[in-house]
């Protein structure tokens, strides 16, 4: 079945450590996105990529980094500069059709600080 | 992109229709209305979208008012599995500018 796979489901970060969240899609979508969700808040965009080897900052990019070396993959690194990383992280993808840009989401990664 | 207003919570009896309202009074002519839902600790799931006309698919129906300032998502026969947070979003060909509000928390009761 086609879809988006995020791993791991749960991740723990130690003080000063960088951690990388994986996101893979086999939907042949050009666009991919990373969102952060905190309790009681809506989804906030961290980074997005419209095409391979190109990505743009979203609303809350500080303390995060991404890469897009392959169409299928869009990993997110939470760096030690992100002082409040505990949150639910969601990866999504979409086609580039302005009449039908529905987002397909992964099942999410819950990141916690030890 | 325009913002939306939704009630924070709603209840519905199992087997009855669930009607979830959404106000988007500042919607532009080229903006679509999208509905997603999120079951606890999962990623949001696309439900339906529309521009002007009413739409129906296997999951739900979307009714958009003639002036396009509001819409209603209808789940015709709600089940316990429909308990989720429902998000109404308006956008025009630019996912990176989506504004996700808090949605409506729908509780389907037996």
Boltz contact constraints between the chains, C-beta under 6 A:
constraints:
  - contact:
      token1: [A, 42]
      token2: [B, 100]
      max_distance: 6.0
  - contact:
      token1: [A, 42]
      token2: [B, 101]
      max_distance: 6.0
  - contact:
      token1: [A, 42]
      token2: [B, 102]
      max_distance: 6.0
  - contact:
      token1: [A, 43]
      token2: [B, 100]
      max_distance: 6.0
  - contact:
      token1: [A, 48]
      token2: [B, 96]
      max_distance: 6.0
  - contact:
      token1: [A, 90]
      token2: [B, 43]
      max_distance: 6.0
  - contact:
      token1: [A, 94]
      token2: [B, 95]
      max_distance: 6.0
  - contact:
      token1: [A, 98]
      token2: [B, 93]
      max_distance: 6.0
  - contact:
      token1: [A, 101]
      token2: [B, 95]
      max_distance: 6.0
  - contact:
      token1: [A, 102]
      token2: [B, 46]
      max_distance: 6.0
  - contact:
      token1: [A, 105]
      token2: [B, 43]
      max_distance: 6.0
  - contact:
      token1: [A, 105]
      token2: [B, 44]
      max_distance: 6.0
  - contact:
      token1: [A, 106]
      token2: [B, 43]
      max_distance: 6.0
  - contact:
      token1: [A, 107]
      token2: [B, 42]
      max_distance: 6.0
  - contact:
      token1: [A, 107]
      token2: [B, 43]
      max_distance: 6.0
  - contact:
      token1: [A, 108]
      token2: [B, 43]
      max_distance: 6.0
